[in-house]
Amino acid sequence: MREFDVVIIGAGTAGLSARKQVAKKTDNYLVVDDGPLGTTCARVGCMPSKVLIQAANDYYRKHKLKQMGILGGENLLVDTRQVMKHVRSLRDRFTRGVLGGMPSWQDKFLAKRAKFVDANILDLQGEKVKAKNIIIATGSRPIIPKTWLEFKDYLIDTNDFFELENLPQSMAVIGMGVIGSELGQALSRLGVKVVGVTVGKAIGGLTDPDIQDYVAQKLSQEMPLHFNGAELVGVSENGLLRIKADDKIYEVEKALVAMGRRPNVDNLGLENLKLEMDTKGVPAINFNTLNVKGYDHIYLPGDVNADRPILHEAADEGNIAGFNAVNEGQCFQRRTSLGITFMDPNIAFVGQTWAQLKEQKIEFESGEVTFEGQGRSIVKLKEQGLLRVYADKRTGRLLGAEMQAPDGEHLAHLLAWSISLKLTVFEALKMPFYHPVVEEGLRTALRDLACKVGECPAEELLRCQDPPIR
């Protein structure tokens, strides 16, 4: 039986990040993955979706051109077959970039499925190996309810979406979380007749009720939306899928099922270990060390732990797991939570969300700004958005934010850095803001917040330490 210092199950973002850390200390390791390779983000997630979104938003911009004196925009046409070809072309480029580094460690890779025999022994489809440390980085897969499988010929999940040669004329998007809302809006802007169906108004992951209502109202102007779930009721005489949402029946060519992703913890033989499972049905872990509770030598980084299924978080977790697998275990502080939905305008949440603050019963105040009437937003013809920033009611320390905003991806980063630096709202207001920029909207929200957690600041400039020059 071959013995290894570390066996990494999964060659996605978390697994590859872990491998780099492990390789710094030992060459006695093995990476096992039965494919497909290339990471979820590059193959079927954040990268190809952004290519589609870019094409959709560029085409949709034609509706604003005449207002700016640019004529002929109404004659623009979109070839959705060429759009999808373009998406796959860049998708393949991204995956080549991921796979390009593998030849240097190809002798450490095995294209097989791994299954636990016990806490240290793995069955690799007939070959048993022993490992001092094991990193489970098997990722996740889309969820489709089993009761819907009778209509499987009409259903598309997010793993298969980008393989479409052409876009259908009509589509239901079931699930309006991050992926569903991004793709749903992009499809609508490319001319597909879209209906969005979800449960509740947490579009793009929003939890703040005021922003939920605002975004739902605005997005409803682009496509019909329903917030009480969907029922698949059959196939019409002309071969279309019939979907019931509230009291309406829609007939569509296809349905994109974007109801979340399931961690790949089944078929790993975990039943052969005595594991403590969490409420999501995955092994309980210490999120600052990534080791499985009760097993200090087994680690669970990335989407498979169902905590923060985002690429930069998976990379961080892979680094933590890989480091701890070959070093004396360390506790690592996690970065400020940051999530962005690349709709137009962007949706984002930073730090602690409204729902998390309420759940923890933290006393907080909210500062608010609307981007309707905000200077730079007017110039860009993108007057849409609502931002709310949260701070501790007693100290003014920034805690989190939720938003829909033009260039919200950048505002979210500024707020994430401010929260990471433990700034108060008063300290944040002493930072420079140029004119005219969208960031001035953030300053308006901070000023509103400052007045609620203390006195409205009379001045925002830092005072000099040296005596003034007379």
C-alpha positions in Angstrom: 0.0 0.0 0.0 1.4 3.4 -1.0 1.6 5.9 1.8 1.4 9.7 1.4 1.9 12.7 3.7 -1.2 14.3 2.1 -4.0 13.1 -0.3 -6.1 15.9 -1.8 -9.5 14.8 -3.1 -10.6 17.3 -5.8 -8.6 19.5 -8.2 -10.9 22.6 -8.1 -10.0 26.0 -6.7 -9.8 24.8 -3.1 -7.8 21.7 -4.0 -5.4 23.4 -6.3 -4.8 26.1 -3.6 -4.2 23.4 -1.0 -1.7 21.6 -3.3 0.5 24.7 -3.7 0.8 24.9 0.1 1.4 21.2 0.5 4.1 21.2 -2.2 6.1 23.8 -0.3 6.8 21.2 2.4 6.6 17.8 0.8 6.6 16.1 -2.6 5.0 13.0 -1.1 1.4 14.0 -1.9 -1.3 12.9 -4.3 -4.2 14.8 -6.0 -7.2 12.7 -6.9 -10.0 13.8 -9.2 -12.1 11.9 -11.7 -13.0 15.1 -13.6 -14.1 17.2 -15.3 -11.1 19.5 -14.5 -10.8 23.2 -14.8 -12.6 24.4 -11.6 -16.3 25.3 -11.3 -15.6 29.0 -11.7 -13.8 28.8 -15.0 -15.9 26.0 -16.5 -19.5 26.7 -15.5 -19.6 29.6 -13.0 -18.3 33.0 -12.5 -16.2 33.4 -15.6 -18.5 32.3 -18.5 -21.4 33.9 -16.8 -19.6 37.3 -16.8 -18.9 36.9 -20.5 -22.6 36.4 -21.2 -23.5 39.3 -18.9 -21.1 41.6 -20.7 -22.6 40.8 -24.1 -26.1 41.3 -22.8 -25.4 44.6 -21.2 -23.5 45.9 -24.2 -26.5 45.0 -26.4 -29.1 46.4 -24.0 -27.2 49.7 -23.9 -28.7 50.4 -27.4 -31.9 51.7 -25.6 -29.9 54.6 -24.2 -27.9 55.6 -27.3 -30.6 57.8 -29.0 -30.9 59.9 -25.8 -27.2 60.7 -26.1 -27.5 61.6 -29.7 -26.0 58.3 -31.0 -28.4 57.2 -33.8 -29.0 53.8 -35.3 -28.9 51.8 -32.1 -32.4 50.6 -32.6 -31.2 48.7 -35.7 -28.7 46.6 -33.7 -29.3 42.9 -33.8 -28.0 40.1 -31.7 -26.9 36.6 -32.9 -27.4 34.5 -29.8 -25.7 31.5 -31.5 -22.5 33.7 -31.9 -22.9 35.0 -28.4 -22.8 31.5 -27.0 -19.9 30.6 -29.2 -18.0 33.6 -27.9 -18.9 32.6 -24.3 -17.5 29.1 -24.8 -14.4 30.5 -26.5 -13.4 32.6 -23.5 -14.6 29.8 -21.1 -12.1 27.5 -22.8 -9.4 30.1 -22.5 -10.0 30.4 -18.8 -10.0 26.6 -18.3 -6.7 26.3 -20.3 -5.3 28.9 -17.9 -6.2 26.7 -14.9 -5.0 23.5 -16.5 -1.8 25.0 -17.8 0.0 24.6 -14.5 -0.8 20.9 -14.1 2.1 19.4 -16.2 4.6 20.4 -13.6 3.0 18.1 -11.1 1.3 15.6 -13.4 3.1 12.7 -11.6 1.2 13.6 -8.5 -2.2 13.4 -10.1 -4.6 10.4 -10.4 -7.8 10.6 -12.4 -9.9 8.4 -10.1 -12.7 8.6 -7.6 -11.7 8.3 -3.9 -13.6 6.7 -1.1 -12.9 6.4 2.6 -12.2 2.9 4.0 -11.3 4.4 7.4 -9.9 7.6 8.7 -6.5 7.2 7.0 -7.1 4.7 4.1 -8.7 5.6 0.8 -9.9 3.3 -1.9 -9.0 4.7 -5.3 -11.2 2.5 -7.5 -9.3 -0.7 -6.6 -6.0 0.7 -5.2 -5.8 1.4 -1.5 -3.6 4.2 -0.3 -2.8 5.5 3.2 -2.5 9.2 4.1 -1.4 11.0 7.2 -3.6 13.9 6.2 -6.6 14.1 3.8 -8.1 17.2 2.2 -11.6 16.8 0.9 -12.2 19.5 -1.7 -14.8 17.9 -3.9 -16.9 21.0 -4.5 -20.6 21.0 -5.3 -23.2 20.3 -8.0 -26.5 21.9 -9.0 -29.8 20.9 -7.3 -32.7 19.6 -9.4 -35.7 18.2 -7.4 -36.2 14.5 -8.1 -39.9 15.0 -8.7 -39.1 17.3 -11.7 -37.0 14.7 -13.5 -39.9 13.5 -15.6 -39.5 16.9 -17.4 -35.7 16.5 -17.6 -35.6 17.1 -21.4 -36.8 20.7 -20.7 -34.6 21.4 -17.7 -31.1 23.0 -17.8 -28.9 23.3 -14.8 -26.0 25.7 -14.5 -23.5 23.0 -15.3 -25.1 22.5 -18.8 -26.2 26.0 -19.6 -23.1 27.2 -21.3 -23.1 24.2 -23.7 -26.3 25.5 -25.4 -25.5 26.1 -29.1 -28.3 28.7 -29.2 -30.6 30.4 -26.8 -34.3 29.4 -26.7 -36.9 32.0 -27.5 -38.6 31.6 -24.0 -37.2 30.4 -20.7 -38.2 30.2 -17.1 -35.5 30.9 -14.5 -36.4 29.0 -11.4 -34.4 30.4 -8.4 -33.3 34.0 -8.4 -30.2 33.8 -6.2 -26.9 34.9 -7.4 -26.7 32.7 -10.5 -30.3 32.8 -11.4 -30.7 36.5 -11.2 -27.5 37.1 -13.2 -28.4 34.8 -16.0 -32.1 35.7 -16.0 -31.4 39.4 -16.5 -28.8 38.6 -19.2 -31.1 36.3 -21.1 -33.9 38.9 -21.0 -31.6 41.6 -22.3 -30.5 39.3 -25.1 -34.1 39.1 -26.2 -35.2 35.8 -24.6 -38.7 35.9 -23.2 -37.9 35.2 -19.5 -40.1 34.7 -16.4 -38.3 34.5 -13.1 -39.7 32.4 -10.3 -38.3 32.1 -6.8 -39.3 31.8 -3.1 -39.2 35.1 -1.2 -37.5 38.3 -2.4 -33.8 37.5 -1.6 -32.8 38.4 -5.2 -29.0 38.0 -5.6 -28.7 37.1 -1.9 -30.2 40.3 -0.5 -31.6 40.2 3.1 -32.5 43.8 3.8 -36.3 44.1 3.3 -36.2 47.6 1.9 -33.6 46.8 -0.7 -35.3 43.5 -1.5 -38.6 45.4 -2.3 -36.7 48.0 -4.3 -34.8 45.5 -6.5 -37.9 43.3 -7.0 -39.8 46.4 -8.2 -37.1 47.4 -10.6 -36.3 44.0 -12.0 -40.1 43.4 -12.5 -39.8 46.2 -15.1 -37.5 43.9 -17.2 -39.3 40.5 -16.7 -42.3 39.0 -14.9 -41.3 37.9 -11.4 -43.1 35.5 -9.0 -42.0 35.0 -5.4 -44.0 32.0 -4.2 -42.2 29.2 -6.1 -43.0 27.2 -9.2 -44.9 24.1 -10.1 -44.2 22.1 -13.3 -47.7 21.1 -14.5 -47.1 19.3 -17.8 -46.3 19.8 -21.5 -48.5 21.7 -23.9 -49.9 20.4 -27.2 -47.2 22.4 -29.1 -44.4 20.8 -27.0 -43.7 23.6 -24.5 -43.2 23.1 -20.8 -46.0 24.4 -18.7 -45.1 26.2 -15.4 -47.5 27.5 -12.8 -46.4 30.5 -10.8 -49.0 32.0 -8.4 -52.2 32.0 -10.5 -50.5 32.2 -13.9 -49.4 29.4 -16.4 -46.4 30.0 -18.5 -45.4 28.0 -21.5 -41.6 28.0 -22.2 -39.1 26.1 -24.3 -36.7 25.5 -21.4 -36.4 26.1 -17.7 -33.1 27.0 -16.1 -33.0 25.5 -12.7 -30.9 27.7 -10.4 -32.0 26.5 -7.0 -28.6 26.3 -5.4 -25.8 23.7 -5.3 -25.4 20.5 -3.2 -22.0 19.8 -1.5 -20.4 16.7 -3.0 -20.1 14.7 0.2 -22.0 11.6 -0.9 -20.2 8.6 -2.4 -17.1 9.4 -0.4 -17.5 6.6 2.1 -17.9 9.2 4.9 -20.4 6.8 6.6 -17.3 4.7 7.5 -16.2 7.6 9.8 -18.0 8.7 12.9 -18.6 12.3 11.9 -20.5 15.1 13.5 -22.7 16.6 10.8 -24.0 20.1 10.7 -27.5 21.4 9.8 -26.6 21.4 6.1 -25.8 17.7 6.1 -22.0 18.1 5.8 -19.3 17.3 8.3 -18.9 20.0 11.0 -15.6 21.9 10.8 -13.6 24.6 12.5 -13.9 27.4 10.0 -10.6 29.0 11.2 -8.5 25.8 10.7 -10.8 23.9 8.2 -10.3 20.6 10.0 -13.2 18.3 10.5 -14.4 18.2 14.1 -13.1 15.0 15.8 -10.5 14.4 13.0 -7.6 16.8 13.1 -6.0 15.3 10.0 -9.0 15.6 7.7 -9.8 19.0 6.2 -12.9 20.3 4.3 -12.2 23.5 2.3 -14.2 25.2 -0.5 -17.8 24.7 -1.8 -18.0 21.3 -0.2 -18.4 22.8 3.3 -21.4 24.9 2.1 -20.3 28.0 4.0 -19.0 30.5 1.6 -19.3 29.1 -2.0 -17.3 31.8 -3.7 -14.0 31.4 -5.5 -11.9 33.8 -3.4 -13.2 32.1 -0.3 -12.5 28.6 -1.7 -8.9 29.7 -2.5 -8.4 31.0 1.1 -9.8 27.9 2.6 -7.6 25.7 0.3 -4.6 27.7 1.5 -5.6 27.2 5.1 -6.2 23.5 4.8 -3.0 22.9 2.8 -0.9 24.9 5.2 -2.3 23.1 8.2 -1.9 19.7 6.6 1.9 20.0 6.5 2.6 22.4 9.3 1.7 22.7 13.0 -2.0 23.6 12.9 -2.7 27.4 12.9 -5.9 29.3 13.4 -6.5 31.8 10.6 -8.7 34.9 10.7 -11.1 34.9 7.8 -11.5 37.9 5.5 -14.5 40.2 5.7 -17.3 38.6 3.9 -17.9 40.0 0.4 -20.4 38.9 -2.1 -21.3 40.4 -5.5 -24.0 39.6 -7.9 -23.1 41.0 -11.4 -26.5 42.2 -12.4 -26.9 45.7 -13.8 -26.8 47.6 -11.5 -24.7 45.3 -9.3 -26.0 43.8 -6.1 -23.6 43.3 -3.2 -23.4 42.6 0.5 -20.4 43.3 2.7 -19.5 42.2 6.2 -22.6 41.3 8.3 -25.9 41.4 6.4 -29.1 42.9 7.7 -30.4 39.4 8.5 -27.2 38.4 10.4 -27.3 41.6 12.5 -31.0 40.9 13.4 -30.3 37.3 14.2 -27.4 38.3 16.5 -29.6 41.0 18.1 -26.9 43.6 17.5 -28.1 47.2 18.0 -27.3 49.0 14.8 -28.2 52.0 12.7 -28.5 52.2 8.9 -27.3 55.0 6.6 -29.1 55.2 3.3 -28.7 56.7 -0.2 -30.6 56.3 -3.4 -28.7 56.5 -6.7 -31.7 58.0 -8.4 -30.6 61.6 -8.8 -27.0 60.9 -7.9 -24.6 63.0 -10.0 -22.4 60.4 -11.7 -25.3 58.0 -12.0 -27.2 60.7 -14.0 -24.2 61.1 -16.3 -24.0 57.4 -16.9 -27.7 57.1 -17.5 -27.8 54.5 -14.7 -30.1 56.2 -12.1 -31.0 53.1 -10.2 -29.9 51.7 -6.9 -30.3 51.8 -3.1 -27.4 51.4 -0.6 -27.7 50.9 3.1 -24.6 50.9 5.4 -24.8 49.4 8.9 -22.9 50.6 12.0 -22.9 49.7 15.7 -25.4 52.1 17.4 -23.1 52.8 20.3 -19.6 53.1 18.7 -20.3 54.0 15.1 -18.0 51.1 14.0 -18.9 49.9 10.5 -20.5 46.4 10.5 -21.8 45.7 7.0 -23.8 46.9 4.0 -26.2 45.7 1.3 -26.8 47.5 -2.0 -27.9 47.7 -5.5 -25.8 50.3 -7.1 -24.1 51.4 -10.3 -20.5 50.1 -10.0 -21.5 48.4 -6.8 -18.7 45.9 -7.2 -16.2 48.8 -6.4 -18.3 50.3 -3.6 -18.5 46.9 -2.0 -14.7 46.6 -2.0 -14.2 50.0 -0.4 -16.7 49.1 2.4 -15.1 45.6 2.8 -11.7 47.3 3.3 -13.1 49.8 5.7 -14.8 47.1 7.8 -11.6 45.1 7.8 -9.7 48.1 9.1 -12.4 48.4 11.9 -13.2 52.0 10.8 -16.0 53.9 12.4 -18.3 55.8 10.1 -16.6 59.1 11.3 -13.2 57.7 10.3 -14.5 56.6 6.9 -15.8 60.1 6.2 -12.3 61.4 6.5 -11.2 59.5 3.5 -11.0 61.4 0.1 -14.0 61.3 -2.3 -13.5 62.7 -5.8 -16.2 64.6 -7.8 -18.1 63.5 -9.8 -18.0 59.8 -9.0 -20.4 57.1 -7.9 -18.5 56.9 -4.6 -20.1 60.2 -3.6 -23.2 58.2 -3.1 -21.4 56.1 -0.5 -20.4 59.4 1.3 -24.0 60.5 1.4 -25.0 57.2 3.0 -22.1 57.5 5.5 -23.2 61.0 6.4 -26.7 59.8 7.0 -25.4 57.1 9.2 -23.1 59.4 11.1 -26.1 61.6 12.1 -27.9 58.6 13.5 -25.1 57.1 15.6 -23.8 60.5 16.9 -23.9 64.1 16.0 -23.9 65.1 12.4 -20.1 65.8 11.8 -19.4 69.6 11.5 -16.2 68.8 9.5 -14.7 65.7 8.0 -11.1 66.7 7.6 -8.3 65.3 9.7 -6.7 67.9 12.0 -3.0 68.6 11.7 -0.6 67.4 14.4 1.8 70.4 13.9 0.9 74.0 14.9 -0.8 75.9 12.2 1.3 78.2 10.0 0.4 81.9 10.6 
